[in-house]
Each structure stands twice: as C-alpha cells, then as structure tokens.
Amino acid sequence: MTATGATWRNWSRTEQVRPLRVERPDSAEAVQRAVQAAAASGLRVKPVGSGHSFTGIALAPDVQLDLADLSGVVDADAATGRVTLRAGTALHGLPALLAPYGLALANMGDIDRQTLAGATSTGTHGTGFGFGGLATQIVAAKLVTGTGEIITVSETERSELLPAVRLGLGALGVLVEVTLQLVPRYVLDAVERPEPLAEVLDGWEERVRGADHFEFYWHPHTELAMTKTNTRLPGDAERRPLGRFSRWLDDELVANGLFRAACAVGTAAPAVIPAFARLVDKLQSGREFSDFSPSVFVTNRTVRFREMEYAIPLAEVPEALREVRALIERKGWRISFPIEVRAAAADDNWLSTAYGRESGYIAVHRYFREDQREYFAAVEDLMRARGGRPHWGKMHTQTAETLREVYPRFDDFLAVRDELDPERRFQNPYLDRVLGGVHARV
Ligand SMILES: Cc1cc2nc3c(=O)[nH]c(=O)nc-3n(C[C@H](O)[C@H](O)[C@H](O)COP(=O)(O)OP(=O)(O)OC[C@H]3O[C@@H](n4cnc5c(N)ncnc54)[C@H](O)[C@@H]3O)c2cc1C
C-alpha cells in the first residue's frame, strides 16, 4: 500500500511514481466519488492492483486508487458456479473464499499475488490448450466509467461491451465487481520432468493438445527442457501433495535460493552461467504429486526479474524457439533465466493475446540487475515477424500503430474507450503509447 506523498514501485522495480493523492475506496459509490472528484480537479485517476505488471500500465501520476478494501464475495451460486467478487480481491484469497461453495478458477497462471481486476485487465493467462486466460472466465462486471457513471455489463445488459470490458487494460473504467464462471473444485495430477529439448519441440503440438495443461521451461545453454504436465481429476480424487521438505528443497532452495545465487554470480561473471544452468537442471530431477488446483498451478517467485512475453500462433512455437536459441548462441549472450513456453485456447476478448487464434506463449526473462534491452529487443523482432502480440503487463516496445496491425478489433476497442472514458480520465503514459492519446483515432 502506498500513502499519499510516498513513492509507489512495481514488483520488478522497472516503474515508479509518486501519486499526487492515494485513495482507498471501499464501495462502488466511494470509487464513483473519487472519479468525480478527480474530474472536478482536472486530474487523472488509475486503480492499481498488486503492482505485478512489468510495464507502466498501472502508473497513477495523479490519483491512485488502492482497492485493497474492495475485496471479498458479493454473491455466490454453487449450483451454477457463478460468483461475484469485489474487484480488488487478491487471487491468493480465492481458495478460502470459494471453499464453502466447492468452486475454483478454471485455470491460473504461475503466481497468485495479483488482484482479480489487475490480472484480468492485462490478459493474465496460464497454460492449457482447452483454456483461455483469466478474463475469459468473466461473465459480468460492474464498473465506474470515466464520466463517473456506475454501469453493469453482462450477458443481458450492454452485452456488446463484454469483449472489451473483460480485458480493458484499466482504460475503460474502474472495475468494482466481477462475476466469474467457476468450475467445481478439482485436483491436478502433476508430472514434472527434464526431457531433451529437441524432443519436446518436435512433439510440441501433440503434447499441448494431448494434455489438460502442458508447459515447459528451457534454460538457455542446456539441452534439457523441464516439462510440466497437469491432468485434471475430480475434487474428491486422492491427493498426494508435496511434502514440506520436498517443496522447500525444490521450490525454495533450488528454484529460488540457489537460483538467486546463480543470478547474482552470473551478473558479475557471465561465463559461469551455462555451468550453473546445467547444475540447476541436474538438481531438478523431476517429481510427481497431486493436489487441489491452486497448490499445483502456483509457485513462489522470490528472485526478482524482468519479463517479456509474446503470443504467437500455436504451431509456430518450435520454430520460434529454435530461432531464439540460435540468436542467443550467435550473440554469445549468457542468459541465467529460463524461457517459459505455454499455450492457450483462442478466445473472443478483443485485446486478448489469444484473440481468434490458438496461441503459444514464449516468455523471456532477465535477472532484475541485468540490462534486458538488447536481448528483449532482438527476441521481440523475432516474435513480431510471426504476428506476435505482447502481454500487456510485460515489457515490450509496441505502440498503438503496430498493435493495431495484430488486433483485428483494435479500433472497436478504441470506440468503447471513447464512449466510456471520453476525457481519458484513466490515461497514463503507457496507455498513451499502446492505445494512443486523446486523438488516437485519426
Ligand atoms: C512474478 C510474476 C509472475 C507472473 N506470472 C504470470 C503468469 O503466469 N501469467 C501471466 O499472464 N502473467 C503473469 N504475470 C503478470 C501479471 O499477472 C500481470 O501483470 C497482472 O496484471 C498483475 O496484476 P496486478 O494485480 O498486480 O495488477 P497491476 O499490475 O497493479 O495493474 C494492472 C492493470 O490493471 C488495472 N487495474 C487494477 N485494478 C483495476 C480495477 N479495479 N479496474 C480496472 N483496472 C484495474 C491497472 O490500472 C493496470 O492497468 C506475472 C508477473 C509477475 C511479477
């Protein structure tokens, strides 16, 4: 939480701002008053989630709305699986909130630190060929628009706005409530193991289509990929959770502790990075376990990093990754962070990275003390050549002009923005860049 006068920083330490004012509204009406007051003073206003976007998408130079007090369940129907939550609810709070109804999110990303509105507004996704990003689970939303109106968008009210509002980059309004279509609580059976990268790439589409949730990590400078294959089981299936020691050893000691040391040493002496990468691969020898879905999807990330992620056509992933590998070898870079590769179903949210196409995701990372620019820029060129779409919450250099080329409904989204936020009350420099400023639609 930021106090008025203090500096707000995002998780990756790539962005910071000192808002003129910080407000903590706890109801739709309080949000409405905050937006109206900002308008009366000619100020911009921006809600912030958990600050886990790597881009400046959440920067609030004028009035920052901290929605930590706007959390919890508003209404739940266990029979239909529909639950209305306040928009500032943190994802890590969901398992406890949903337990009484026996429900769960249909899919999740790697972490659960984000807020519901923050995650859905940037198109946060997990992996799984049959599943879209978190925003696809939204069936209704209540928001305060830039003119200070409280509106509801659902399958029966202003339904034409849903494909924009579900994934709105925080540019259309302040979400105060979100209704999700959830699924009965389920168990995931997880198989994680190192496999030859060449084989994983050759079998990519088959593996993705044949599993509920498939993804892999590849440490540059090695020949192995760490694959993760999760199979969905009913909620009453037998569970074999990871023991505390095993979780500590794999997730805390190797994935975070040893890895942090490797990154720190690698920053000073890049030549050691390939050897460290092989050591980490060797220590992560694979494991099998099963547990309720959040405990399997979510990992603990304590090593700070910077990330860029692009969505490209699913079938092009193997070739694109081979190109990234060749690039790293050609340039002689030493990259300490693994590359993460995932997949998602096509969806119909206008600014979804998977809009209208089955998508594969390639995410590149760098330790936060290293300069990521040259690496990310070169990978970005490769992804752009494949019609790639950057994750809205992760680093990239695209602008409204280049994004319009890869989003067929880009101008429809801008038309909704003109309607809901005609004076650009929610504008910030990032939104200016990716959506254009007041005169974007020339
Ligand atoms: C360690 C780490 C792991 C990650 N893993 C994944 C992953 O597995 N998959 C993935 O896709 N992404 C991942 N991300 C990216 C992350 O999910 C997104 O950047 C997400 O938006 C962060 O949520 P947040 O709550 O921190 O939102 P913020 O970054 O604070 O805000 C994001 C946007 O949401 C807007 N917003 C917030 N609240 C509201 C509201 N009430 N109404 C309207 N707009 C609102 C903000 O104004 C801003 O535009 C990861 C990031 C980190 C740092």
The ligand as an SDF file (V2000), in Angstrom:
LIG
                    3D

 53 58  0  0  0  0  0  0  0  0999 V2000
    6.3930  -12.9280  -10.5650 C   0  0  0  0  0  0  0  0  0  0  0  0
    5.3310  -12.7020  -11.6270 C   0  0  0  0  0  0  0  0  0  0  0  0
    4.7010  -13.7880  -12.1950 C   0  0  0  0  0  0  0  0  0  0  0  0
    3.7400  -13.6010  -13.1960 C   0  0  0  0  0  0  0  0  0  0  0  0
    3.1240  -14.6730  -13.7510 N   0  0  0  0  0  0  0  0  0  0  0  0
    2.2310  -14.5100  -14.7550 C   0  0  0  0  0  0  0  0  0  0  0  0
    1.6080  -15.6280  -15.3940 C   0  0  0  0  0  0  0  0  0  0  0  0
    1.8160  -16.7830  -15.0260 O   0  0  0  0  0  0  0  0  0  0  0  0
    0.7680  -15.3760  -16.4240 N   0  0  0  0  0  0  0  0  0  0  0  0
    0.5110  -14.1220  -16.8720 C   0  0  0  0  0  0  0  0  0  0  0  0
   -0.2280  -13.9620  -17.8410 O   0  0  0  0  0  0  0  0  0  0  0  0
    1.0410  -13.0320  -16.2530 N   0  0  0  0  0  0  0  0  0  0  0  0
    1.8860  -13.2120  -15.2140 C   0  0  0  0  0  0  0  0  0  0  0  0
    2.4260  -12.0990  -14.6060 N   0  0  0  0  0  0  0  0  0  0  0  0
    1.9510  -10.7610  -14.9940 C   0  0  0  0  0  0  0  0  0  0  0  0
    0.7800  -10.3270  -14.0930 C   0  0  0  0  0  0  0  0  0  0  0  0
   -0.1750  -11.3310  -13.9460 O   0  0  0  0  0  0  0  0  0  0  0  0
    0.0560   -9.1250  -14.6830 C   0  0  0  0  0  0  0  0  0  0  0  0
    0.9360   -8.0940  -14.9610 O   0  0  0  0  0  0  0  0  0  0  0  0
   -1.0910   -8.6270  -13.7820 C   0  0  0  0  0  0  0  0  0  0  0  0
   -1.7420   -7.5720  -14.4140 O   0  0  0  0  0  0  0  0  0  0  0  0
   -0.6680   -8.1490  -12.4270 C   0  0  0  0  0  0  0  0  0  0  0  0
   -1.8180   -7.9610  -11.6130 O   0  0  0  0  0  0  0  0  0  0  0  0
   -1.8320   -6.8130  -10.5170 P   0  0  0  0  0  0  0  0  0  0  0  0
   -2.9910   -7.0470   -9.6040 O   0  0  0  0  0  0  0  0  0  0  0  0
   -0.5080   -6.7030   -9.9070 O   0  0  0  0  0  0  0  0  0  0  0  0
   -2.1820   -5.5530  -11.4190 O   0  0  0  0  0  0  0  0  0  0  0  0
   -1.3510   -4.2000  -11.6550 P   0  0  0  0  0  0  0  0  0  0  0  0
   -0.0890   -4.5260  -12.3230 O   0  0  0  0  0  0  0  0  0  0  0  0
   -1.2860   -3.4260  -10.3950 O   0  0  0  0  0  0  0  0  0  0  0  0
   -2.3310   -3.4560  -12.6780 O   0  0  0  0  0  0  0  0  0  0  0  0
   -2.5160   -3.9580  -13.9550 C   0  0  0  0  0  0  0  0  0  0  0  0
   -3.6000   -3.1730  -14.6770 C   0  0  0  0  0  0  0  0  0  0  0  0
   -4.8570   -3.4510  -14.0960 O   0  0  0  0  0  0  0  0  0  0  0  0
   -5.5220   -2.2290  -13.8390 C   0  0  0  0  0  0  0  0  0  0  0  0
   -6.4350   -2.4050  -12.7320 N   0  0  0  0  0  0  0  0  0  0  0  0
   -6.1600   -2.8030  -11.4740 C   0  0  0  0  0  0  0  0  0  0  0  0
   -7.2970   -2.8150  -10.7580 N   0  0  0  0  0  0  0  0  0  0  0  0
   -8.2770   -2.4150  -11.5860 C   0  0  0  0  0  0  0  0  0  0  0  0
   -9.6720   -2.2060  -11.4410 C   0  0  0  0  0  0  0  0  0  0  0  0
  -10.2970   -2.4220  -10.2880 N   0  0  0  0  0  0  0  0  0  0  0  0
  -10.3870   -1.7950  -12.5100 N   0  0  0  0  0  0  0  0  0  0  0  0
   -9.7890   -1.5760  -13.7040 C   0  0  0  0  0  0  0  0  0  0  0  0
   -8.4790   -1.7400  -13.8970 N   0  0  0  0  0  0  0  0  0  0  0  0
   -7.7420   -2.1610  -12.8480 C   0  0  0  0  0  0  0  0  0  0  0  0
   -4.4090   -1.2430  -13.5470 C   0  0  0  0  0  0  0  0  0  0  0  0
   -4.8460    0.0980  -13.6730 O   0  0  0  0  0  0  0  0  0  0  0  0
   -3.4440   -1.6390  -14.6170 C   0  0  0  0  0  0  0  0  0  0  0  0
   -3.8670   -1.0790  -15.8300 O   0  0  0  0  0  0  0  0  0  0  0  0
    3.3800  -12.2680  -13.6000 C   0  0  0  0  0  0  0  0  0  0  0  0
    4.0090  -11.1670  -13.0020 C   0  0  0  0  0  0  0  0  0  0  0  0
    4.9790  -11.3900  -12.0160 C   0  0  0  0  0  0  0  0  0  0  0  0
    5.6480  -10.1840  -11.3900 C   0  0  0  0  0  0  0  0  0  0  0  0
  1  2  1  0
  2  3  1  0
  2 52  2  0
  3  4  2  0
  4  5  1  0
  4 50  1  0
  5  6  2  0
  6  7  1  0
  6 13  1  0
  7  8  2  0
  7  9  1  0
  9 10  1  0
 10 11  2  0
 10 12  1  0
 12 13  2  0
 13 14  1  0
 14 15  1  0
 14 50  1  0
 15 16  1  0
 16 17  1  0
 16 18  1  0
 18 19  1  0
 18 20  1  0
 20 21  1  0
 20 22  1  0
 22 23  1  0
 23 24  1  0
 24 25  2  0
 24 26  1  0
 24 27  1  0
 27 28  1  0
 28 29  2  0
 28 30  1  0
 28 31  1  0
 31 32  1  0
 32 33  1  0
 33 34  1  0
 33 48  1  0
 34 35  1  0
 35 36  1  0
 35 46  1  0
 36 37  1  0
 36 45  1  0
 37 38  2  0
 38 39  1  0
 39 40  1  0
 39 45  2  0
 40 41  1  0
 40 42  2  0
 42 43  1  0
 43 44  2  0
 44 45  1  0
 46 47  1  0
 46 48  1  0
 48 49  1  0
 50 51  2  0
 51 52  1  0
 52 53  1  0
M  END
$$$$
